[in-house]
Amino acid sequence: MGWNDKNPDEMPLAQLFANACRLATWRLRTHIEKIGIHSGQGRVLVHLHQHDNVPQWRIAEAMNSSPAAITSILKRMERDGWITRTRDPNDQRTVRIRMSDKARKLEEEIKNTFMEIEEEISSIYTQEERAELRRLLLKLNERFSKDDKSTLESTIAGRDKKG
């Protein structure tokens, strides 16, 4: 079976999934950029809304990203005034991340943007289809996370996981 864009019924699942992810990411990005942040930054701020003043490696872990990728995002966010980064007084190797006052002022708007996308996706499906889609995505996420987790764990091995 080839990579046929003309007939979706003949497209491999991987291609359909990649295309749906690309379109959903584009949609989220266009919504979130209206408030002046990028989608990766929005995910960081949503995480900090729930878990503020966390070690940087925890954000990488929560987002299934490499520490290097998160460092790049966080440096830009710090430069733009969305977060503050400080050394942990109890462990100078650990960098703690906090939402800035600027970000706190937009918390509700950021949350609403993610909720709009959630509602848009939910509106496509019946309740049963949403439950099945959630089940299938969780299964896929769990399978792919095993590979990512081993890479991430080897990167943060040896760090103090307090806090």
Beta strands, then each sheet from edge to edge (+ up, - down):
strand 1: 54-55
strand 2: 83-88
strand 3: 91-99
sheet 1: 1+ 3- 2+
end
